[in-house]
Amino acid sequence: MSVAFDRCRQLSHSLGAINFRSFPSAGVIVLGNLSLDQLRVLVAIADTGSFSAAGRDLRRVQSAISQSVATLEAIQGVALFDRSGHKPQLTAVGRVLVDQARMVLASAARFESVAAGTRNGLEPELALAIDPLVPTAPLIDSLSALSDTFPHLPVTFSTEGLGGSLRRLRSGSTALAICLLLPDIPDDIAAYPLLRIAMQPVVGSEHPLASLGRPATRGDLESHVQLVLSDPVDPGGPAYGVAGARLWRFVDLGRRLDFLLAGFGWCRMPGHLVSAHVAQGRLVGLDIENDPTPREGLTIYAAHRRDRALGPAGRWLLDRLRQRLSSP
C-alpha cells in the first residue's frame, strides 16, 4: 500500500465521523460527502499543474490546497495523487475523477444559473414541439439566437408526428408548438401564423400516375397507394387530403420521401423538399382535379395554451419567429 494511501487512512481515522453538512454557515456546498470546493481545488491542480500554482489561482496558501486534497482522498478512500516524485502527479483514478469533477462543477453552474434566472422571472425551462412540415433552416436560426440570448436556459425539443404538437400543448408538457392546426384553430389555443407551406402532389417518375397525361381524378388516385402523414397515437383520427383507400402511414417526412422516390405511391410534399427531385426528373408533379389542398399552401402556426402564458424566453422566441417567418 502506498505512503499516500496510508496518509489517507490516517487522516480518515482522525476525522472520525465529521459530517461537512453540519456546517452550513461555513458556506460549504456539499454533495453527499463531497464539497464543490474540494472539486474546484482538484480541477485547479489539474489545470495549473501543481498545488502551489492552484493555490495562487484560487488565492489560497498551499497548505490549504494540500489539506483539501488530503480530506477528499480520505473521504473517498482513494489516492488522487502520486507523491513519490518531485511533485505530485495524478493517479489513474485521479485522472478519471478530475473529468467527473469537471462535469459536476458544470452541472452545479447550470443549477445556479437556472435558479438565478427563475429569481429574475425567467421560466426554468422552455419545452418546444415541432410538426414535421416545419422548415428546418429558419427554426435552427431562431433557436441559435435563443441560445445566445438565454445561454443558461434549459431547452427541450421534440419533433412530433402529425397532431403530436397540439397534444403535447394540451397535456402541459410543451410550452410552445410550431405546428399545423387543422381544420381550424381550437378555442383553447392561442395561435400566431408564421408562414405558408406550398404542398406539391408528386409521384415517382416510373409510377403509372406519372404518365397519366391529364389531371388526375379521384378515381385515378383511389387505385394507387397514397403515402400519408399520420398521427402515431391516433392513426384513425381526422385525415386531410386523403383521396384513396390504400394508405401507407408515416410519421416523418424523410422516410416518406424515401418511399416516394422508390415508386411506392403518391403524396403531397412541401414544395421546397421536392423541387430539386422534380427538376432532376426523379419525381413528377401531379395535377389533381378539384384538389382540396389550398393553392396558397398550409399555414404553420406558433401556438400555446390560452391559459398558460409564455415566459420571457418563450415570448422572445415567438417574437423572433414571427419577425423571421411571418407572412404579410
Buried (B, 14 or more C-beta within 10 A) or exposed (E): EEEBBEBBEEBBEEBEEEEBEEEEEEEBEBBEBBBBBBBBBBBBBBEBEEBBBBBBBBEBEBEEBBBBBBBBBBBBEBBBBBBEEEEBEBBEEBEEBBEEBBEBBEEBEEEEBBEEBEEEEBBEBBBBBBBBBBBEEBBEBBBEBBEEEBEBBBBEEBBBBBBBBBBBBBEEEBBBBBBBBBEEBBEEBBBBBBBBBBBBBBBBBEBEBBEBEEEBEEEBBEEBBBBBBBBBEEBEEEBBBEBBEEBBBBBBBEEBBEBBBEBBBBBBBBBEBBBEBBEEEBBBEBEBEEBEBEEEBBBBBBBBBEEBEBBBBBBBBBBBBBEBBEEE
